[in-house]
Amino acid sequence: MPVNITSIKTSSNGAWQGDNPLDYAFPLLIVQTVLILVVSRFLAFCFKPLRQPKVIAEIVGGILLGPSAFGRNKKYLHRIFPAWSAPILESVASIGLLFFLFLVGLELNLSSIRRGSKRAVGIALAGISLPFICGIGIAFVLRKTIDGADKVGYGQFLVFMGVALSITAFPVLARILAELKLLTTQLGEIAMAAAALNDVAAWILLALAVALADGNTGGHKNPLVSVWVLLSGAAFVTFMFVIMRPAMKWVASRCVPQQDAVDEAYICLTLAGVLVSGFVTDLIGIHSIFGAFVFGLAIPKGGNFAGILIERIEDFVAGLLLPLYFAASGLKTDVAKIRGAEAWGLLALVISTACAGKILGTFAVAMMFMIPVRESLTLGVLMNTKGLVELIVLNIGKEKKVLNDETFAILVLMALFTTFITTPTVMTIYRPARGISTRTHRKKLCDLTTTDDSKDELRILACVHDPRNVPSIIALIESTRSTKNSILKLFVMNLVKLTERSSSIVMVHRVRRNGFPFFNRFRRGECHDRVAEAFQGYSQLGRVMVRPTTAISAMSTMHEDICHVAGDKRITMIILPFHVRWRDEGDGLAENVSQSWREVNQRVLKDAPCSVAVLVDRGFGTETQNPGPNSSVAHRVCIIFFGGPDDREALELGGRIAEHPAVKVTLIRFVEKDGKESKGEMLRLSPAQTQCSDQISQTQCSDQTNSFSTAKMNCEKERKLDETAVAEFRRKCGGVDYKEEVASNVIEGVLTIGQSRDYDLIVVGKGRFPSNMVAEDAELGPIGDILTSSAHGIVSSVLVIQQHAEEAPESKVCSRV
């Protein structure tokens, strides 16, 4: 039954009064929004292993919700997405689209285009011209094949088809490059500059197409209308850059670097300017999104103002409103319109022509500029990215009745396919070497003590992903600061998860060079985050050189940045925060920050080119102010020694800590019942349920959840190394308390130390040895796992150290202690 749109009310009187909320505009909009968000987020989760941009999930979600899939059930379609609700949904979605294009303009820096090389300009021209010509050729085929396609004038149909095939989705490309760590490489910079030129040219062509479409509608064909539209559009762009840009530059200057806060009046006026710009271009006859895009371009990119604008609106726009636009587009896309072999053949022709035009055109020009074959082919695939901008062009074409249902469906599927194949194709043909630098560097702490250089540097890379990690890491670094000749150089890496947010992409540009994080010296007024400010304050205390950087990366590749920097800067030790935090000292309540950070730690431990320390923080450094070299305030540090490479590395670090006058160090060594050393046997913790091999015998200990085994490895050699390390430690650190504990029950002995409350920090070796039995937390090893358990009431912080080793020690026989 037809519905009079003017009779639709905003809200219902409620179900108790017999009203169905789905018959009213606002409740139905809420249901539609929730459904769209749930479907798009679920699909984004499904596509995440394929490393697809979120736009793919949103486009597929829109198609599924439309008549192509769920909409085949007419009852669902008429109840959830009735025809009368379409203008309301599209109006809300258009607001999101308007502000998203404003964000795209903010993200696109025209200065990068101006300083773009000849290669970028040539690649951009080839990436536009050849696909545009191919699009014109496809347009002739479609007009003769698809029913109703020839009812539109040649001019606007040819231009729309040319734009649809020649466009490159700049925002989607930026996110793919950032995901692949290519955004700030030479290849990524060429691709971004070419895509930016492509984007600007595409919007000009789109404005031309809209002007041609509007000039040939309304029952009269007046070519002068198109001319007036284009002239008015040119006047609008001139006004924005001549008048509005200086005005916005003055507004941006009101946001000083020392303060991230901006007067709310400036934010509100800017957002109002987006709406006004959209209205003006709609009044001219060009789509409103063109005005928002140009207004975003006109805002200066150098200061904090653009970044603050992005942070204020991106989550609401990209997270809530933009998926509505994809759903509205999906409701217009009916894949069922593509019927028969001929129609599917046209789809294959359009996809192959679009890919061939972009890839071959870009590849040929890149080869002319002497870019290697692999990089040239990669550039072609990257420039073939479609996505959101393509969908906008197609929706405008359908709105202007230039594209009918079948043509629209074919082009939407083409955009979806070309974007979907971009990431896996680039990963297949272009995977630059990453991770560990090939530069010669020290691998272990003990290398510093064996060097002839008395003023050697201890280089530490401290990784932070939460401001709450900072006090304990600063306290640990301060404790290792020797008063002797060795110089401490601290590199601080703030780990940030890469997202598809515009602010995330802007940050990548700011903190990466040639695909990797780079380090800067602190300068006055340049700290904008709490982590950098805290370490800047620490560096000013004296005699500690601090270099900060930010590693913004996908969680699956975060370890590559850490390991690369460790190799490149000749790092001696990496410090990683444990993925679990304790809320309050002594209450036993643990907070799991994220399982993803645990996986990052495990990958670093596996691939690191140096020693690694994992800090389990239970308030170390927060109970007192950080001690200075001449302070009488002491941290109490305990080193637990069983033997083996990791324990010797822990002992080496303990020797440095013992040199600090404000830190009291105790060494506790576990020996066998007869008082002899452990003869090279290393303890190994494992779940009691784990099945042992024929070489391993195990019995239950007093703790029913754990069991121990030991792995013998080159007993005589390890025994001598252990004895030498302990003797050297006691010789150098004469004031250290030394105790020996009989290993009758290792678990009880370790727990007694942890529960004694005598120590602020307990330092242990990880104890890595080949075995089919592992600790619950693999990155902590057996002893660290005991001390970290929240069930035992341990309040001391724990530092677990793994020494770098080219090969793991060879295990021979395992027996019980």
C-alpha positions in Angstrom: 0.0 0.0 0.0 1.5 3.4 -1.0 2.5 5.6 2.0 2.1 9.4 2.1 5.6 10.6 3.3 4.0 13.6 4.9 1.9 11.4 7.2 4.9 9.7 8.7 5.5 10.7 12.3 8.8 11.0 14.0 8.2 8.9 17.2 5.5 6.5 18.4 3.4 6.5 21.5 4.8 3.1 22.6 3.9 -0.5 22.2 1.6 -0.4 25.3 -0.7 2.0 23.4 -0.8 -0.2 20.3 1.8 1.5 18.2 4.4 -0.4 16.2 7.7 1.6 16.5 8.8 0.3 13.1 6.0 2.4 11.6 7.6 5.6 12.8 10.6 7.4 11.4 13.0 7.7 14.3 12.6 4.2 15.9 13.0 2.6 12.5 16.1 4.7 11.9 17.6 3.4 15.1 16.8 -0.3 14.2 18.3 0.2 10.7 21.4 1.8 12.1 22.0 -0.9 14.7 21.5 -3.6 12.1 23.9 -2.0 9.6 26.6 -1.5 12.3 26.3 -5.1 13.5 26.5 -6.6 10.0 29.4 -4.4 8.9 31.4 -5.0 12.1 30.9 -8.7 11.8 32.1 -8.7 8.2 35.0 -6.5 9.1 36.0 -9.2 11.8 35.6 -11.9 9.2 37.8 -10.1 6.6 40.5 -9.1 9.1 42.6 -12.2 8.5 42.6 -11.4 4.8 43.9 -7.9 5.7 41.1 -6.2 3.8 40.3 -2.5 4.5 37.1 -1.9 6.4 35.4 -0.4 3.4 35.2 -3.9 1.8 33.2 -5.1 4.8 30.9 -2.1 4.6 30.2 -2.4 0.9 29.6 -6.2 1.2 27.3 -5.5 4.2 25.3 -3.0 2.3 24.9 -5.4 -0.6 23.8 -8.2 1.7 21.2 -6.0 3.4 19.8 -4.9 0.1 17.7 -6.7 -2.5 20.6 -8.9 -3.6 20.5 -11.1 -0.5 18.3 -10.4 2.6 16.1 -8.2 0.6 14.8 -11.1 -1.4 12.5 -11.7 1.5 10.0 -9.0 0.7 8.5 -9.1 4.2 11.9 -8.2 5.7 12.5 -5.5 3.1 9.2 -3.8 3.5 9.4 -3.9 7.3 13.0 -3.0 8.0 13.8 -0.9 4.8 10.4 0.3 3.5 10.4 2.7 0.6 9.2 5.6 2.7 12.3 5.4 4.9 14.8 5.6 2.1 14.9 9.5 2.0 15.4 9.6 5.8 18.2 7.0 5.8 19.9 8.6 2.8 19.7 12.1 4.4 21.4 10.9 7.6 24.0 9.0 5.5 24.6 12.0 3.3 25.6 14.0 6.4 28.1 11.4 7.2 29.4 11.4 3.6 29.7 15.1 3.7 31.9 15.1 6.7 33.9 12.1 5.5 34.8 13.9 2.3 35.8 16.9 4.5 38.1 14.5 6.4 39.6 13.2 3.1 40.3 16.8 2.2 42.0 17.3 5.6 44.1 14.2 5.0 45.2 15.2 1.5 48.1 17.6 1.6 48.4 19.7 -1.5 52.1 20.5 -0.7 52.9 16.8 -1.4 51.4 17.2 -4.8 53.4 20.4 -5.5 56.7 18.8 -4.5 55.8 15.5 -6.2 58.4 14.3 -8.6 58.0 14.0 -12.4 57.5 10.3 -11.8 54.4 10.8 -9.7 52.9 13.3 -12.2 53.6 11.0 -15.1 52.2 8.0 -13.3 49.1 9.9 -12.3 48.5 11.1 -15.9 48.9 7.6 -17.2 46.7 6.2 -14.4 43.9 8.6 -15.5 44.2 8.9 -19.2 44.4 5.2 -20.3 41.6 4.0 -18.0 39.5 7.0 -19.0 39.9 6.0 -22.7 39.1 2.4 -21.8 36.0 3.6 -19.9 34.8 5.4 -23.0 35.2 2.2 -25.0 33.3 0.2 -22.4 30.6 2.9 -22.5 29.9 2.2 -26.2 29.7 -1.5 -25.5 27.3 -1.1 -22.5 25.0 1.3 -24.5 24.6 -1.2 -27.2 24.2 -4.2 -24.9 22.2 -3.1 -21.8 18.6 -2.2 -22.2 17.9 1.4 -21.4 21.5 2.5 -21.3 21.1 4.4 -24.6 18.4 6.6 -23.1 21.1 8.9 -21.6 23.0 11.4 -23.6 26.4 10.3 -24.9 28.4 13.1 -23.2 27.4 12.5 -19.6 27.4 8.7 -19.9 30.9 8.6 -21.5 32.3 11.0 -18.8 30.7 9.0 -15.9 32.1 5.7 -17.3 35.5 7.2 -17.8 35.6 8.6 -14.3 34.4 5.3 -12.8 37.3 3.4 -14.4 40.0 6.0 -13.9 39.5 6.9 -10.3 41.9 5.9 -7.5 40.4 5.8 -3.9 43.0 8.0 -2.1 41.7 7.2 1.5 41.5 3.5 0.9 45.0 3.4 -0.7 46.4 5.3 2.3 45.1 2.7 4.7 46.4 -0.2 2.6 49.8 1.3 2.3 49.9 1.9 6.1 48.8 -1.7 6.8 51.6 -3.0 4.6 54.2 -0.5 6.1 54.7 1.1 2.7 53.2 4.5 3.3 56.4 6.3 4.0 58.7 4.3 1.7 59.7 5.7 -1.7 57.1 3.4 -3.4 54.4 4.6 -1.0 55.2 8.3 -1.4 55.1 7.9 -5.2 51.8 6.1 -5.0 50.3 8.7 -2.6 51.4 11.7 -4.7 50.0 10.1 -7.8 46.8 9.1 -6.1 46.4 12.6 -4.8 46.8 14.1 -8.3 44.4 11.4 -9.5 41.9 12.2 -6.8 41.9 16.0 -7.6 41.6 15.3 -11.4 38.7 12.8 -10.7 36.8 15.4 -8.7 37.2 17.9 -11.5 35.9 15.3 -14.0 33.1 14.4 -11.7 32.1 18.0 -11.4 32.1 18.1 -15.2 30.0 15.0 -15.4 27.4 16.3 -12.9 27.3 19.6 -14.8 26.7 17.8 -18.1 24.0 15.6 -16.5 22.2 18.6 -14.9 22.5 20.6 -18.2 20.6 17.8 -20.0 17.7 17.2 -17.6 14.4 18.8 -16.9 13.1 18.4 -20.4 15.4 21.0 -21.9 18.9 20.7 -23.2 20.8 23.9 -22.7 24.6 23.6 -23.0 25.0 27.1 -21.4 23.8 25.6 -18.1 26.8 23.3 -18.0 29.1 26.2 -18.7 27.6 28.3 -15.9 27.9 25.4 -13.5 31.6 24.9 -14.3 32.3 28.7 -14.1 30.5 28.9 -10.7 32.4 25.9 -9.4 35.7 27.5 -10.5 34.7 30.7 -8.7 33.9 28.7 -5.5 37.3 27.0 -5.5 39.0 30.3 -6.0 37.1 31.9 -3.1 38.0 29.0 -0.8 41.7 29.2 -1.5 42.0 33.0 -1.8 39.7 34.1 1.1 38.9 31.1 3.3 42.4 29.5 3.4 44.0 32.6 5.0 41.1 32.8 7.4 41.4 29.2 8.4 45.2 29.7 8.7 44.5 32.4 11.3 42.1 30.0 13.2 44.7 27.2 13.1 47.3 29.6 14.6 45.1 29.9 17.7 45.9 26.3 18.5 49.4 26.5 20.0 51.6 23.4 20.1 51.8 23.4 23.9 48.0 23.1 24.2 45.9 20.5 22.3 42.7 22.4 23.4 41.0 24.6 20.8 38.2 27.1 21.6 34.9 25.3 20.9 33.7 28.3 18.9 36.4 27.6 16.3 35.4 23.9 16.1 31.7 24.8 15.7 32.4 27.4 13.1 34.5 25.0 11.1 31.9 22.3 11.2 29.3 24.8 10.1 31.6 25.8 7.3 31.5 22.2 6.0 27.7 22.3 5.9 27.7 25.8 4.2 30.2 24.7 1.6 28.1 21.7 0.8 25.0 23.8 0.5 26.8 26.3 -1.9 28.1 23.6 -4.3 24.6 22.0 -4.3 23.1 25.4 -5.1 25.6 25.8 -7.9 24.6 22.4 -9.4 27.6 20.4 -8.3 27.1 17.7 -5.6 27.4 18.9 -2.0 30.3 16.6 -1.2 32.5 18.6 -3.6 32.1 21.7 -1.4 33.1 19.7 1.8 36.1 18.2 0.0 37.4 21.6 -1.2 36.8 23.1 2.3 38.9 20.3 3.8 41.7 21.1 1.3 41.7 24.7 2.2 42.5 24.1 5.9 46.3 24.3 6.6 47.9 20.9 7.5 51.0 22.1 9.3 49.8 22.6 12.8 47.6 20.8 15.4 44.3 22.2 14.2 43.7 19.7 11.4 44.7 16.8 13.7 42.3 18.0 16.4 39.4 18.3 13.9 40.1 14.8 12.7 40.1 13.4 16.2 36.9 15.2 17.2 34.7 13.9 14.3 36.3 10.8 12.7 34.8 8.2 15.1 31.3 9.5 14.9 31.5 10.0 11.1 33.5 6.9 10.0 32.2 4.6 12.7 28.5 5.5 12.8 27.3 7.5 9.8 29.5 6.3 6.9 28.2 2.6 7.2 24.7 4.0 6.6 25.9 5.4 3.3 27.1 1.9 2.2 23.8 0.4 3.3 21.9 3.0 1.4 24.1 2.1 -1.7 23.5 -1.6 -1.1 19.8 -1.1 -1.1 20.1 0.3 -4.6 22.4 -2.6 -5.7 20.5 -5.6 -7.0 23.0 -8.3 -8.3 20.0 -10.2 -9.6 19.8 -7.5 -12.4 22.9 -9.1 -13.9 21.1 -12.0 -15.7 22.4 -14.4 -18.2 25.8 -15.2 -19.6 25.9 -12.0 -21.6 25.5 -9.8 -18.5 28.1 -11.7 -16.5 30.4 -11.5 -19.6 30.0 -7.7 -19.5 31.0 -7.8 -15.8 34.1 -9.7 -16.6 34.9 -7.3 -19.5 34.5 -4.3 -17.2 36.7 -5.8 -14.5 39.4 -6.9 -16.9 39.4 -3.5 -18.8 39.5 -1.5 -15.5 42.4 -3.5 -14.2 44.3 -3.6 -17.5 43.9 0.1 -18.1 45.1 1.1 -14.6 47.8 -1.5 -14.1 49.3 -1.5 -17.6 49.2 2.3 -18.0 50.9 2.8 -14.6 53.4 0.0 -15.2 54.4 1.3 -18.6 55.1 4.8 -17.4 56.9 3.6 -14.3 59.2 1.5 -16.4 59.9 4.6 -18.6 61.0 6.3 -15.4 63.5 3.5 -14.7 61.6 2.1 -11.7 62.3 -1.6 -11.3 59.8 -4.1 -12.7 58.6 -5.4 -9.3 58.0 -1.9 -8.0 56.4 -0.8 -11.2 53.9 -3.6 -11.2 53.2 -2.9 -7.5 52.4 0.7 -8.3 50.0 -0.4 -11.0 48.1 -2.7 -8.6 48.0 0.0 -5.9 46.7 2.7 -8.3 43.9 0.2 -9.2 42.4 0.6 -5.7 38.7 1.7 -5.8 36.4 1.6 -2.9 34.5 4.5 -1.3 35.2 7.2 -3.8 34.2 4.9 -6.7 30.9 4.2 -4.8 30.3 7.9 -4.4 30.7 8.4 -8.2 28.4 5.5 -9.0 25.7 6.7 -6.6 25.8 10.2 -8.1 25.5 8.7 -11.5 22.4 6.6 -10.4 20.9 9.7 -8.7 21.3 11.7 -11.9 19.8 8.7 -13.8 22.9 8.4 -15.9 23.4 4.8 -14.7 20.5 2.3 -14.7 20.2 -0.6 -12.2 22.1 -3.2 -14.2 25.0 -0.8 -15.1 25.1 0.3 -11.5 25.3 -3.3 -10.2 28.1 -4.2 -12.6 30.2 -1.2 -11.6 29.7 -1.7 -7.9 30.9 -5.3 -8.2 33.9 -4.1 -10.3 34.9 -1.6 -7.5 34.5 -4.3 -4.9 36.7 -6.9 -6.8 39.5 -4.5 -7.7 39.8 -3.3 -4.1 39.6 -6.8 -2.7 42.5 -8.1 -4.7 44.8 -5.1 -4.0 46.3 -6.2 -0.6 46.9 -9.9 -1.4 48.4 -9.0 -4.8 50.8 -6.4 -3.4 51.8 -8.8 -0.6 52.5 -11.5 -3.2 54.6 -9.4 -5.7 56.3 -6.9 -3.4 57.4 -7.9 0.1 60.5 -5.9 1.1 62.9 -7.3 3.6 61.9 -6.2 7.1 62.7 -6.8 10.7 66.3 -7.2 11.9 68.9 -4.9 10.6 72.0 -6.4 9.1 74.3 -3.9 10.9 76.8 -5.4 13.3 75.6 -4.8 16.9 76.0 -6.2 20.4 73.6 -8.9 21.3 74.0 -9.4 25.1 74.7 -7.4 28.3 77.8 -9.5 28.9 79.3 -8.2 25.7 79.6 -4.8 27.4 81.8 -6.2 30.2 84.1 -8.1 27.8 84.8 -5.0 25.6 88.1 -3.1 25.9 86.2 0.2 25.7 85.8 1.5 29.3 83.3 4.1 28.2 81.0 1.7 26.3 77.3 2.6 26.0 74.5 0.6 27.5 71.7 1.0 24.9 68.2 0.2 26.0 65.0 0.2 24.0 62.0 0.7 26.2 58.7 -0.1 24.6 55.5 1.5 26.0 51.9 1.0 24.9 50.1 2.5 28.0 51.0 5.7 29.9 50.7 3.5 33.1 53.8 1.6 32.0 55.9 4.8 32.2 56.7 5.1 36.0 57.9 1.5 36.4 60.0 1.6 33.3 61.6 4.9 34.3 62.3 3.5 37.8 63.9 0.4 36.2 66.0 2.5 33.8 67.2 4.7 36.7 68.1 1.6 38.7 70.4 0.4 35.9 72.1 3.8 35.6 75.7 3.2 36.7 77.8 5.9 38.3 80.9 4.4 36.6 82.2 5.0 33.1 79.5 3.2 31.2 77.1 5.5 29.4 73.3 4.8 29.4 71.5 5.7 26.2 67.7 5.2 26.2 65.5 4.8 23.2 61.8 5.0 23.9 59.3 3.6 21.5 55.6 4.4 22.0 53.7 1.5 20.5 50.4 2.5 18.8 48.0 0.2 17.1 47.3 1.1 13.5 43.7 1.7 12.7 41.8 2.9 9.7 41.1 6.2 11.4 42.3 9.3 9.6 44.3 10.4 12.6 46.1 7.1 12.5 47.2 7.7 8.9 48.3 11.3 9.7 50.4 9.9 12.6 52.1 7.4 10.2 53.2 10.3 8.0 54.6 12.1 11.0 56.5 9.4 12.8 57.8 7.1 10.1 60.5 7.5 7.5 61.3 5.0 4.7 58.8 2.6 6.2 60.3 2.5 9.7 60.1 4.6 12.9 62.7 7.4 13.2 64.1 9.1 16.3 64.2 12.7 17.1 66.0 14.7 19.8 63.7 16.5 22.3 63.0 20.1 21.4 61.2 22.7 23.4 57.5 22.7 22.8 57.5 19.5 20.7 56.0 17.0 23.2 52.3 16.4 22.6 51.7 13.2 24.5 52.1 12.1 28.1 54.6 9.4 27.3 57.0 11.7 25.6 56.6 14.4 28.2 57.4 11.9 31.0 60.6 10.7 29.4 61.6 14.3 28.5 61.3 15.2 32.1 63.4 12.2 33.1 66.1 13.0 30.5 66.4 16.5 31.9 67.5 15.0 35.3 70.9 14.6 33.6 73.3 12.0 32.2 70.7 10.0 30.4 70.3 10.5 26.6 66.7 9.8 25.6 65.5 9.5 22.1 61.7 9.1 21.5 59.8 7.6 18.6 56.4 6.3 17.9 55.8 2.9 16.2 52.3 2.9 14.7 51.7 -0.5 13.1 49.3 -3.4 12.8 49.6 -5.7 15.8 50.6 -8.6 13.6 53.7 -6.7 12.4 54.5 -4.5 15.4 57.5 -6.8 16.3 59.1 -6.0 13.0 59.5 -2.3 14.0 60.9 -3.2 17.4 63.4 -5.7 16.0 64.5 -3.4 13.2 65.1 -0.5 15.6 67.0 -2.8 18.0 69.3 -3.9 15.2 69.7 -0.5 13.6 70.5 1.3 16.9 72.7 -1.5 18.2 70.4 -2.0 21.2 71.8 -4.1 24.1 68.4 -4.9 25.7 64.7 -4.4 24.9 62.3 -3.8 27.8 58.7 -4.9 27.1 55.8 -4.4 29.5 53.8 -7.5 30.4 50.3 -7.7 28.9 48.7 -8.0 32.4 48.5 -5.2 34.9 47.6 -5.2 38.6 45.1 -2.6 39.6 46.2 -2.1 43.2 49.2 -3.4 45.1 48.5 -6.6 47.0 44.8 -7.1 46.1 45.5 -9.8 43.6 43.3 -8.2 41.0 44.7 -8.5 37.4 43.7 -6.5 34.4 44.4 -8.2 31.0 45.3 -5.2 28.8 45.1 -7.1 25.5 45.9 -10.6 24.2 47.4 -8.9 21.1 50.2 -7.3 23.2 51.1 -10.7 24.6 51.5 -12.0 21.0 53.7 -9.0 20.2 55.9 -9.8 23.2 56.2 -13.4 22.1 57.2 -12.5 18.5 59.8 -10.0 19.8 61.3 -12.7 22.1 61.5 -15.0 19.2 63.1 -12.6 16.6 64.9 -10.0 18.7 68.6 -9.5 17.8 69.5 -8.7 21.5 68.5 -9.6 25.0 64.9 -9.0 26.0 63.4 -8.2 29.4 59.7 -8.5 30.2 58.6 -6.3 33.1 55.6 -7.4 35.2 54.6 -4.2 36.9 53.0 -4.3 40.4 53.8 -0.7 41.2 57.6 -0.6 40.9 58.6 3.1 41.0 55.2 4.5 42.0 55.6 4.0 45.8 58.4 6.6 46.0 59.9 9.2 43.8 62.5 8.0 41.4 65.8 7.7 43.2 68.7 9.8 42.0 72.4 8.7 42.1 72.9 10.5 45.4 69.6 9.7 47.0 69.3 7.7 50.2 65.9 6.2 49.1 66.5 2.6 48.1 64.8 0.1 45.9 65.1 -3.4 47.1 66.0 -5.8 44.2 66.4 -9.6 44.4 68.1 -11.7 41.8 67.1 -15.4 41.7 69.8 -17.6 40.1 69.5 -21.2 39.0 72.0 -21.3 36.2 72.0 -21.1 32.4 72.4 -18.3 29.9 69.2 -16.4 30.8 70.1 -16.4 34.5 73.6 -15.2 33.8 72.2 -12.3 31.8 69.9 -11.5 34.7 73.0 -11.6 37.0 74.8 -9.2 34.6 72.0 -6.7 34.8 71.9 -7.2 38.6 75.6 -6.2 38.7 74.7 -2.9 37.0 71.8 -2.3 39.3 74.1 -3.0 42.3 76.4 -0.2 41.3 73.5 2.3 41.9 74.0 3.7 45.4 70.2 4.0 46.1 69.4 0.4 45.3 70.0 -2.6 47.6 70.6 -5.9 45.7 70.2 -9.4 47.1 71.4 -12.5 45.2 69.6 -15.8 46.0 71.1 -18.9 44.4 69.3 -22.2 44.4 71.5 -25.3 44.9 70.9 -29.0 45.4 70.4 -30.6 48.8 74.1 -31.6 49.2 75.0 -28.0 48.7 76.4 -28.4 45.2 75.5 -26.3 42.3 72.8 -27.5 39.9 75.3 -29.0 37.5 73.9 -27.3 34.4 70.4 -28.6 35.0 67.7 -26.0 34.3 64.3 -26.0 35.9 61.3 -26.2 33.5 57.7 -25.5 34.5 54.8 -27.2 32.7 51.1 -28.0 33.2 50.6 -31.2 35.1 48.4 -32.5 32.4 51.2 -32.3 29.8 52.3 -35.7 28.5 56.0 -36.4 28.7 58.2 -38.1 26.2 60.1 -41.3 26.9 63.2 -39.3 27.9 61.3 -37.3 30.6 60.0 -38.6 33.9 57.8 -36.3 36.1 55.9 -36.5 39.3 53.5 -34.1 40.9 54.8 -31.5 43.2 53.0 -29.9 46.1 51.3 -27.4 43.7 48.8 -29.5 41.8 48.7 -27.2 38.8 52.4 -27.3 37.9 55.2 -29.7 37.6 59.0 -29.4 37.1 61.4 -31.1 34.8 65.0 -30.3 34.1 66.9 -30.3 30.9 70.6 -31.1 30.9 72.6 -29.2 28.3 76.4 -29.3 28.1 76.6 -29.7 31.9 80.3 -29.1 32.4 80.5 -26.1 30.2 77.4 -24.4 31.7 78.6 -25.2 35.2 81.9 -23.4 34.7 80.1 -20.4 33.1 77.7 -20.2 36.0 80.5 -20.5 38.6 82.5 -17.8 36.8 79.5 -15.5 36.5 78.6 -15.8 40.2 82.3 -15.4 41.3 82.7 -12.3 39.1 79.4 -10.8 40.4 80.5 -11.3 44.0 83.9 -9.8 43.3 82.6 -6.7 41.7 79.6 -6.2 44.0 81.1 -6.8 47.4 78.2 -5.1 49.3 75.5 -7.4 47.8 73.8 -9.8 50.1 74.4 -13.4 48.9 72.2 -16.3 50.0 72.0 -20.0 49.0 68.7 -21.8 49.1 68.4 -25.6 49.1 66.2 -26.7 46.2 64.2 -29.2 48.1 60.9 -27.7 46.9 61.6 -25.0 44.3 58.0 -23.7 44.0 57.8 -23.2 47.8 61.2 -21.5 47.8 60.4 -19.1 45.0 56.9 -18.3 46.5 58.5 -17.6 49.9 60.7 -15.0 48.3 57.9 -13.5 46.4 55.5 -13.4 49.3 58.0 -12.0 51.8 57.4 -8.4 50.8 61.2 -7.8 51.2 61.7 -6.8 47.6 60.3 -4.2 45.2 61.7 -6.0 42.2 62.6 -9.7 41.5 64.9 -10.3 38.6 64.9 -13.9 37.1 66.1 -15.6 33.9 63.5 -17.0 31.5 65.2 -20.4 31.3 64.5 -21.3 27.6 65.3 -24.9 26.8 63.9 -27.3 24.2 61.1 -29.3 25.8 57.5 -30.4 25.1 56.5 -28.7 28.4 55.9 -25.0 28.6 54.8 -22.5 31.2 51.3 -21.0 31.2 52.8 -17.7 30.0 55.5 -18.8 27.5 57.2 -15.4 27.5 57.9 -15.6 31.3 59.4 -19.0 31.7 58.9 -21.3 34.7 60.1 -19.0 37.5 58.5 -15.9 36.1 55.3 -17.8 35.6 55.2 -18.7 39.4 56.0 -15.1 40.5 53.4 -13.6 38.2 50.5 -15.8 39.2 47.8 -13.6 40.9 46.7 -16.6 43.1 49.8 -16.5 45.3 49.6 -13.0 46.8 52.9 -11.8 45.5 53.3 -8.0 45.5 56.8 -7.6 44.1 57.3 -6.5 40.5 59.1 -9.1 38.3 61.6 -8.7 35.5 62.1 -11.7 33.3 65.3 -11.7 31.1 66.0 -13.7 28.0 69.6 -13.6 26.7 70.0 -13.4 23.0 71.3 -16.7 21.5 71.9 -17.7 17.9 70.8 -21.3 18.7 69.0 -22.8 21.7 71.0 -25.1 24.0 70.8 -28.7 23.1 68.8 -30.7 25.5 69.9 -34.2 26.5 68.2 -35.8 29.5 65.4 -34.5 31.9 65.0 -35.5 35.5 63.2 -34.3 38.6 64.7 -32.0 41.2 
